[in-house]
Amino acid sequence: MDPQERIILALAHKAHEELVRTGWAAFFEEGFAQTAEEVGASEQDVRQARRRMLDRYLLVENQPGFWGATPALLLLHEAIDRQEAYRQNAVRRHVLQEMG
């Protein structure tokens, strides 16, 4: 897996965690740099990964230096981590059943 793809997958995971925690998933410029460092990627890889994400509609630029995750990015995470998605769906079903 190339460094850009590692960045994209790591950001998909972070977006999913943020969405579950806060109801919204977005990234500032610093978040890309931090993720690149975590996966061992360069600054150039960050720019190219961000471009790929924008081209694939995984991100939208809400304002300069601030990008929002799209549903496509969250679905990418669910497609990669099927076990986690299944566990969360089980919790969702339980909550809905309890609500009546």
N, C-alpha and C positions, 0 to 999 in steps of 0.2 A: 504494500500500500504506500502510495507516495505521500510526502509531507502535507500537501494540500488536502488530500482526502482525510488524513488524520485530523487536521484542523477542523474540517467540516463535520466529521463524526463527533469530535469532542464538543464542538459548539452545539450540535444537535442534542447531545446529552445534557449540556448545561441549560439549554433552552427549555428542555422538558422539565428538568428539576425546578427551574425558576417559575415556569408556568404552574406547576403543581403547588409550589410554595406561595406564590403571590397572585396568580391569575394573569400574569403578563410576562412576556419574555422579550428582552431586548439587550443590545450590547453597545457599549461605548468603545471607542478606539482602543482604550487600555485593555479591555477584555479580550480583544483579538491578540494583542501582544502577549498577554499573560498566557493565553491558550497555546500560542505558538511556542512559547518557552517550555510549557508543560509537555508538549509532544515532540520537542526537539526540531522545530521548524524555523526557518529564517524570516526576516521581515518581508522579503520578496515573496515567499510562500504565502504569507498572510494576505498580501495584496492580491495575489492570484486566486487564492481560495475565496476571498471576499467577492472578487469579480465573478467567479464560478457560481457562488451562492446567489448573487444578484441575477445572473443570467438564467439560473434554474428556478428563480422565484422562491428561493429558500429564505431570503432576506429582502427587506425593503428599507431604503434609506429614509427615515422619518425626518431627519434634519442633518446637516453636516456633522459627521463624527458620531452619529447615533443611528443604529440600525435595529429594526424590529424583526422578530422571527415571524415567519408566515406559518400557516397550518401545514404547508408542505414540509417545512423543516421538522415540525413535531411528528408528522407521519413518518418521516425518514427515521427518526429515532425509534418509533414504535416498530417499524419494519425490521430494524436491526436487533432490537432487544425484545423479542417476542415474549419471553418469559415475564419480563417486567410489565409489559402491556397486558398480559393475561391476568397477572395479580391485581393490577389496578382496575381492570374491568370487573373482576370478582368483587372488589370493594365497592365499586360503583353500583353493581347489581344489588348488593346487600343494602346499601344506603337507600336505593330507590324502593326496595321491598319494604324496608322499615318505615319509609315515609307514607306508604300506603298505596 
